[in-house]
Amino acid sequence: MFAYLAKRVIQAIAVMFVISLIAFAIQGNLGDPLRELVGQSVSEEVRQQLRDELGLNDSFVTQYLRFAGNALQGDLGTSYFFKEPALDVILKKLPATLELVFGATLIIIGFSVPLGVYTAIKPDSILSRVIMGLSIVGISIPVFLTAILMIFVFSVEYGWFPSYGRGDTVHVWGYWETNFATADGWMHIILPSVALASIMLPLFVRLIRAEMMEVLQSEYVKYAKAKGINPWRIYFVHALKNTLLPVITVGGVQIGTMVAYTILTETVFQWPGMGFMFLEAVNRVDTPLIVAYLIVVGFIFVVTNTIVDLIYGLVNPTVNIARMGA
């Protein structure tokens, strides 16, 4: 375990180095930072003086090393718009995004497992055909269109749910404010969570179905049926455990992906999270905030993948964790 963790840490450092390098490199193509700081009314002489003071005339390597040194100390720059450290701005928005992803994850797990198992057990039933047909439709519709349709139906036409914002929240700790402590918070988070879940739910239903159908053809399942074990115990205890092994791997990666997908969902629902903040930062050419967002999201991916590998090794005793890192 220690050897595996050491290898994963080294790999994570290498990945974060590449991410930081790419994020820092693209900021030169996002616009002139002086324009955002001082506007257009400053003379060229003053601009050059400011560029020297900010180190913008230094070589790329010098600028990157300075940026990396500051980043290791938790300084990812200062937002041009918010006039405060970019990392602090992101940490204030992060809880809203994580709660949205958490809500979508609960929906995905709660629906994909029973639907996937049912369609595998009874693949020729009418209900299974309807579920698989809807999964194709779900995969084909982009998330922003799903979100707009949900707002039109459930907010505009019927008025069941609010169409934007986070609603009433309760302060938990630090920057963390939760939706799950108030009824109004629950009402606000339902539609965005369902819209975000619509991206991955059809994928997981089809994945669980395919894996389950393969497991049901294995010898140990046939032997369990021959022994007269309750079919539901076979399906949901013996078969489902082996079905979930590849699902865990894909699921962990997709949960990290959902953090990036929140950009569209948060924009449509005006959800005050990292995705909505990132799109506004792009519109304002808030370079430090854009770079900080890319690095934080990359860090979330790295941490998520490491945790998934550990869980996979614990769930599947036949996997040698030390060899997984080789």
Secondary structure, 3 states (H helix, E strand, C coil): CHHHHHHHHHHHHHHHHHHHHHHHHHHHHCCCHHHHHHCCCCCHHHHHHHHHHHCCCCCHHHHHHHHHHHHHCCCCCECCCCCCEHHHHHHHHHHHHHHHHHHHHHHHHHHHHHHHHHHHHCCCCHHHHHHHHHHHHHHHCCHHHHHHHHHHHHHHHCCCCCCCCCCCCEEEECCEEECCCCHHHHHHHHHHHHHHHHHHHHHHHHHHHHHHHHHHCCHHHHHHHHCCCCHHHHHHHHHHHHHHHHHHHHHHHHHHHHHHHHHHHHHHHCCCCHHHHHHHHHHHCCHHHHHHHHHHHHHHHHHHHHHHHHHHHHHCCCCCHHHHCC
